[in-house]
Amino acid sequence: MDEDDVLGPDHSVVPKFLLEHEVSVLEIALAVVSFEDCSLDGSVPLDRATVAYDCWLGALDAFHPGHDFRRFGLSDLELSDDDLLGRLLSTVLFDDGGSCRFIRSVVAVVNGYRAHRG
């Protein structure tokens, strides 16, 4: 771990870049294309949030090659934390602004949670 990393809530190392990165329109657009290609019919709402965050990490990988951001997906410990689950569930249930707004909201919730807990 170096000065560009923070300790995540599950004691994993998370790059500050993920927590402080200003999400770009192009990253969200690419994440939306990936997200809308996923078959999520019949999925529970929290699975949608997890997939949305993974799609954003994939977009980061595309725009910032060599960092392997996909490895920073939500951990089992994070997904068992009631605080994060409550925040994500409200994002899933009450956001009707389309995939762009949904993914942006999920990224903000996860990064806010990690920054606060880290």
Buried (B, 14 or more C-beta within 10 A) or exposed (E): EEEEBBEBBBEBEBBBBBBEBEBEEEBBEBBBEBBEEBEEEEEEEBEBBBBBBBBBBBBBBBEEEEBEBEEBBBBEEBBEBEEBBEBBBEBBEEBEEEBBBBBBBBBEBBBEBBBEBB
